């Protein structure tokens, strides 16, 4: 248990990302609030890692289109009254504008604007973790590595082939694991000593000694022209004057029949591929480890249901399904069905991600399609079989050919005798 073992450890989850490359899934929500794996949100993975590791003092820094994210954390991530207190909390923190009327201008600026929370908590060490990746790791092992190596800063580093490392911010280390350089998307990535052909890629997860964090953040705020980003500004500057270590992420050990996992789901293709990873058996990412559960909001939804309908039989193969999903006389192969969706008779879905409350009409044919929440697909609709037609009617991801149907436009109900703000809340609740 982290509490007390390593001094006072505070968790800060960076959950303010726009997720522009995930449009249109981020049209009405922040990237960490994007649904994932039928019943979760992306943010659930970061929070689960911290809580499963025994870290119970967490601030979530939010900003863009954060309403659904705020509601999700409020509903599913609060400690009970008997536990909630100075050392047991998960609190959403929007931009408070303590330092002027401005939003967060980068990951480091988000922490700068909330340095008073570090002071109020009286932290000894601060774990700063990203909320916009899908990953599983035991944070305490990284913290133990940080302490054992007398580090001022520790950076979680994933091992990737050199051929793939060109797409990441890369870390150069010496034989002891101490960081000696940072290189952003290099043409020739630095190799890990003793591991030819592989490089370290920064995962955007950091542990700071409090004094080092405060000094670095305050210094960065004074630098004109800084982008106020940990990866681009803080770390490349700080490693030269302090002891900064790289934590070898693949060495992380999870309980149960499990292993660490990390994937950046920042594009439509990556988001889709991460879901397809889940549909393998065994999968690199398992959701079925009771010793390392991925936690989320629970709802009083009915069980999933499959039944032949209107003379049509059912076939559901390699599919992840959430509560309330109904497959009625239809074929669903290698797909993901979210809460309370309905697939009507005669429909055929292959490699599709179906959002909450979606209705797919009779005799539809869908292939490699992402249906965001509350879409209604009319009977006999065909999507994913003609690239030109799909590009005219829907959002077609050029890199992958995946078709995305955005969540329907938020519209006010007509003739409601309600104040405007209440009408908007009624229209968008649960998105």
C-alpha positions in Angstrom: 0.0 0.0 0.0 1.5 3.4 -1.0 -0.1 5.4 1.8 2.7 6.2 4.2 5.2 3.7 2.8 6.9 6.3 0.5 6.0 9.4 2.4 3.0 11.4 1.2 2.3 10.6 -2.4 -0.1 12.6 -4.5 -1.5 11.5 -7.8 -2.3 14.0 -10.6 -4.1 12.7 -13.6 -3.8 14.9 -16.7 -7.3 14.6 -18.2 -7.7 17.8 -20.1 -6.8 16.7 -23.6 -8.9 17.8 -26.7 -8.2 14.6 -28.6 -8.4 16.4 -32.0 -7.1 13.4 -33.9 -10.0 11.3 -32.5 -12.6 13.6 -34.1 -15.6 13.1 -34.4 -15.6 11.0 -31.2 -14.4 14.0 -29.3 -16.9 16.4 -30.8 -18.9 16.6 -27.5 -16.4 15.1 -25.0 -12.8 15.2 -23.9 -10.5 12.4 -25.1 -10.3 10.8 -21.6 -14.1 10.5 -21.6 -14.3 8.7 -25.0 -16.0 5.3 -24.4 -13.8 2.2 -24.7 -14.4 -1.6 -24.6 -18.2 -1.5 -24.4 -18.6 -0.2 -20.8 -15.5 1.9 -19.9 -14.1 5.3 -20.6 -10.4 5.9 -21.4 -9.8 7.6 -18.1 -10.8 4.4 -16.2 -7.5 2.8 -17.1 -5.3 5.5 -15.5 -7.5 5.7 -12.4 -7.7 1.9 -12.0 -3.9 1.7 -12.2 -3.5 4.2 -9.4 -6.2 2.8 -7.2 -5.2 -0.8 -7.7 -1.6 0.3 -6.8 -2.9 1.7 -3.4 -2.8 5.4 -4.3 -6.0 7.0 -3.1 -5.2 10.7 -3.2 -5.9 11.8 -6.8 -6.6 15.1 -8.5 -8.0 14.9 -12.1 -7.1 18.0 -14.0 -9.9 18.6 -16.7 -10.6 21.3 -19.2 -12.1 20.8 -22.7 -15.7 19.6 -23.0 -15.4 18.0 -19.6 -19.1 17.6 -18.6 -19.4 13.9 -19.4 -16.0 13.3 -17.8 -17.0 15.1 -14.7 -20.2 13.2 -14.4 -18.4 9.9 -15.0 -15.9 10.5 -12.2 -18.5 11.8 -9.9 -20.8 8.7 -10.4 -18.2 6.0 -10.4 -15.0 7.2 -8.6 -16.0 8.6 -5.3 -15.0 7.1 -1.9 -17.9 6.5 0.6 -18.5 9.0 3.4 -16.6 7.0 5.9 -13.4 6.9 3.8 -13.5 10.2 2.1 -11.0 12.7 3.6 -7.6 14.2 3.4 -6.0 11.0 2.2 -8.9 9.4 0.3 -10.3 11.4 -2.6 -10.6 11.5 -6.4 -11.4 15.1 -7.2 -12.0 16.8 -10.6 -10.1 20.1 -10.9 -11.0 22.4 -13.8 -8.9 25.4 -14.6 -9.2 27.7 -11.5 -7.5 30.7 -13.1 -5.6 31.4 -9.9 -2.8 33.0 -12.0 -5.0 35.0 -14.4 -8.0 34.5 -16.7 -6.5 31.7 -18.9 -7.1 28.1 -19.5 -4.4 25.4 -19.1 -1.8 26.1 -21.8 0.0 22.7 -21.6 0.5 19.8 -19.3 3.1 21.6 -17.2 0.9 24.7 -17.0 -2.0 22.6 -15.8 0.2 21.5 -12.8 1.5 25.1 -12.4 -2.0 26.5 -12.0 -2.7 23.9 -9.3 0.6 23.9 -7.4 -1.4 25.0 -4.3 -3.0 21.6 -4.2 0.5 20.0 -3.9 1.1 22.4 -1.0 -2.2 21.8 0.7 -1.7 18.0 0.5 1.8 18.4 1.8 3.1 15.9 -0.8 6.6 14.4 -0.6 6.3 12.9 -4.1 3.9 13.5 -7.0 2.8 10.9 -9.6 1.8 12.7 -12.8 0.0 10.3 -15.1 -1.7 10.6 -18.5 -5.5 9.9 -18.8 -5.6 9.5 -22.6 -3.8 6.2 -23.1 -5.0 2.6 -22.6 -2.5 1.0 -20.2 -2.2 -1.4 -17.3 0.7 -1.1 -14.8 1.5 -1.3 -11.1 2.5 2.2 -10.2 3.9 1.1 -6.8 6.7 -0.8 -8.6 7.7 2.3 -10.5 7.6 4.3 -7.2 9.8 1.6 -5.6 12.3 1.9 -8.5 12.2 5.7 -8.1 13.1 5.4 -4.4 15.7 2.7 -4.8 17.6 4.7 -7.4 17.4 7.9 -5.3 15.8 9.6 -8.4 14.6 13.2 -8.5 12.4 12.3 -11.5 11.4 8.9 -13.0 9.9 8.6 -16.4 7.9 5.5 -17.5 9.6 4.2 -20.7 8.1 1.7 -23.0 10.4 -0.6 -25.1 9.7 -0.3 -28.8 11.6 -1.4 -31.9 13.8 1.2 -33.4 11.7 1.2 -36.6 8.6 2.3 -34.6 10.4 4.6 -32.2 10.6 7.4 -34.8 7.0 8.2 -34.0 7.6 8.9 -30.3 9.6 11.1 -28.0 12.6 8.9 -27.3 14.8 8.6 -24.2 18.5 8.0 -24.3 19.9 6.3 -21.2 23.3 5.1 -19.9 24.0 1.6 -18.6 22.4 2.3 -15.2 19.1 3.6 -16.7 19.9 7.2 -16.0 18.5 9.5 -18.7 21.1 11.3 -20.7 19.0 12.8 -23.5 15.5 13.4 -24.9 14.9 13.3 -28.6 11.5 14.1 -30.2 10.6 11.8 -33.1 14.3 11.3 -34.2 15.3 10.0 -37.6 17.8 7.7 -35.8 16.4 6.7 -32.4 18.9 6.0 -29.6 19.1 2.3 -28.7 18.9 0.9 -25.2 22.3 -0.1 -23.9 22.6 -3.9 -24.2 19.4 -4.2 -26.2 20.3 -3.5 -29.9 17.3 -2.8 -32.1 15.2 -1.3 -29.4 14.6 2.2 -28.0 12.8 3.7 -25.0 9.7 5.8 -25.8 8.3 8.1 -23.1 4.8 7.1 -22.0 3.9 10.5 -20.5 3.9 9.1 -16.9 6.2 10.7 -14.3 7.2 10.6 -10.7 8.7 13.8 -9.2 10.2 14.7 -5.9 8.1 17.6 -4.8 10.9 20.2 -4.6 12.2 19.3 -8.1 8.7 19.5 -9.5 8.0 22.9 -7.9 11.3 24.4 -9.1 10.9 23.1 -12.6 7.3 24.3 -13.0 8.0 27.7 -11.6 11.0 28.1 -13.8 9.1 27.0 -16.9 6.3 29.5 -16.2 8.9 32.3 -16.4 10.3 31.2 -19.8 8.8 33.2 -22.7 8.0 31.0 -25.6 7.7 27.8 -23.7 4.9 25.4 -24.7 4.6 24.5 -21.0 4.7 20.8 -21.8 6.4 18.1 -19.7 7.7 16.1 -22.6 8.8 19.1 -24.8 10.0 21.6 -22.2 10.3 20.4 -18.6 12.1 17.0 -18.9 14.6 18.0 -21.6 15.6 20.9 -19.4 15.7 19.2 -16.0 17.6 16.0 -16.8 20.8 18.0 -17.2 20.9 19.1 -13.6 19.2 16.3 -11.6 19.0 12.6 -11.3 16.4 11.4 -13.8 15.8 7.7 -14.3 13.9 5.7 -16.9 11.6 3.0 -15.6 11.5 0.0 -17.8 7.8 -0.5 -18.3 7.9 -4.1 -19.7 9.6 -5.1 -16.4 6.3 -4.3 -14.6 4.6 -7.3 -13.0 0.9 -7.6 -12.6 -0.8 -10.1 -10.3 -2.9 -12.9 -11.8 -2.4 -14.2 -15.3 -1.7 -10.8 -16.8 1.1 -8.6 -18.1 1.6 -4.8 -18.6 0.0 -3.2 -21.6 0.2 0.3 -23.2 -1.3 1.8 -26.3 -1.7 5.3 -27.5 -5.3 5.5 -28.8 -4.9 9.0 -30.2 -6.1 8.3 -33.7 -9.2 6.6 -35.1 -7.0 3.8 -36.5 -5.2 3.2 -33.1 -8.5 3.4 -31.2 -10.0 0.8 -33.6 -7.0 -1.4 -33.5 -7.0 -1.4 -29.6 -10.5 -2.7 -29.7 -9.6 -5.4 -32.2 -6.8 -6.4 -29.8 -9.4 -7.1 -27.2 -11.2 -9.5 -29.4 -8.3 -12.0 -29.5 -8.0 -14.9 -27.2 -5.7 -14.7 -25.4 -5.5 -10.9 -25.7 -2.5 -8.7 -24.9 -5.0 -6.6 -23.0 -7.3 -8.6 -20.7 -10.3 -7.2 -18.8 -10.9 -10.4 -16.9 -8.2 -10.3 -14.2 -9.9 -10.1 -10.8 -6.6 -9.3 -9.2 -6.3 -6.1 -11.4 -9.8 -5.0 -12.2 -10.5 -2.1 -14.6 -13.0 -0.1 -12.6 -15.9 2.0 -13.9 -19.4 3.3 -13.3 -22.0 0.6 -12.6 -25.5 0.9 -13.9 -28.7 -1.0 -13.2 -29.0 -2.2 -16.8 -30.6 -5.5 -17.7 -28.5 -8.5 -18.9 -27.5 -8.8 -22.5 -29.9 -10.8 -24.7 -29.6 -12.8 -27.9 -32.6 -14.3 -29.6 -33.7 -15.3 -33.1 -36.3 -12.9 -34.5 -38.5 -12.7 -37.6 -37.3 -16.0 -39.0 -33.6 -14.9 -38.7 -31.2 -16.9 -36.6 -28.4 -15.3 -34.5 -24.6 -15.6 -34.7 -22.4 -13.7 -32.2 -18.7 -14.6 -32.4 -15.6 -12.9 -31.0 -17.7 -10.0 -29.6 -17.4 -7.9 -26.4 -20.8 -7.0 -25.0 -22.0 -4.7 -22.3 -25.2 -4.9 -20.2 -28.5 -4.3 -22.0 -27.1 -5.1 -25.5 -29.6 -7.0 -27.6 -28.9 -9.1 -30.7 -32.2 -10.0 -32.3 -32.0 -12.3 -35.3 -28.8 -10.8 -36.5 -25.1 -11.6 -37.1 -22.4 -9.9 -35.1 -18.8 -11.0 -35.6 -15.6 -9.5 -34.1 -17.4 -6.4 -32.8 -18.0 -4.4 -29.6 -21.5 -3.8 -28.3 -21.9 -1.1 -25.7 -24.7 -0.6 -23.1 -28.3 -0.8 -24.3 -27.7 -1.1 -28.0 -30.1 -3.1 -30.2 -29.1 -5.0 -33.4 -32.3 -5.9 -35.3 -33.2 -8.9 -37.4 -31.3 -9.5 -40.6 -28.5 -7.1 -39.8 -24.9 -8.2 -40.3 -22.0 -6.4 -38.4 -18.4 -7.3 -39.0 -15.6 -5.5 -37.0 -17.8 -2.8 -35.7 -17.7 -0.7 -32.5 -21.3 0.1 -31.4 -21.9 2.8 -28.9 -24.3 3.2 -26.1 -28.0 3.3 -27.0 -27.4 2.7 -30.7 -30.2 1.1 -32.8 -29.2 -0.8 -35.9 -32.2 -1.4 -38.2 -33.3 -4.5 -40.0 -31.2 -5.9 -42.8 -28.3 -3.4 -42.4 -24.8 -4.4 -43.5 -21.9 -2.7 -41.6 -18.2 -3.5 -41.8 -15.4 -1.7 -40.0 -17.7 1.0 -38.7 -17.6 3.0 -35.4 -21.1 4.1 -34.3 -21.0 6.7 -31.6 -23.7 6.8 -28.9 -27.4 7.2 -29.7 -27.1 6.8 -33.5 -30.1 5.2 -35.2 -29.2 3.4 -38.4 -32.2 3.0 -40.7 -33.2 -0.4 -42.1 -31.3 -1.7 -45.2 -28.4 0.8 -44.7 -25.1 -0.4 -46.0 -21.8 1.1 -44.6 -18.3 0.1 -45.1 -18.5 -1.5 -48.5 -18.1 1.5 -50.8 -15.4 4.0 -49.9 -16.7 6.8 -52.2 -20.3 6.6 -50.9 -19.1 6.4 -47.3 -16.9 9.5 -47.7 -19.9 11.5 -49.0 -22.3 10.5 -46.2 -20.1 9.9 -43.2 -16.7 10.6 -41.6 -14.2 8.4 -43.4 -10.8 8.0 -41.7 -8.3 8.4 -44.6 -5.5 6.4 -42.9 -7.6 3.3 -42.2 -10.8 3.4 -44.2 -12.8 3.1 -41.0 -16.2 4.9 -41.1 -17.3 6.9 -38.1 -20.8 8.0 -37.4 -20.6 10.9 -35.0 -23.0 11.2 -32.1 -26.2 12.9 -33.3 -26.2 16.7 -33.0 -27.2 18.0 -29.6 -30.5 19.6 -30.0 -32.8 21.3 -27.5 -36.2 19.7 -26.9 -39.0 21.9 -28.3 -41.7 23.5 -26.3 -40.0 22.8 -22.9 -40.9 25.3 -20.3 -37.4 25.1 -18.8 -34.5 27.6 -18.4 -32.0 27.2 -21.2 -29.3 25.6 -19.1 -31.8 22.9 -17.9 -32.8 22.2 -21.5 -29.2 21.6 -22.5 -28.6 19.3 -19.5 -31.7 17.3 -20.5 -30.5 16.9 -24.1 -26.9 15.7 -23.4 -27.2 13.7 -20.2 -25.2 10.5 -20.4 -23.2 11.2 -23.6 
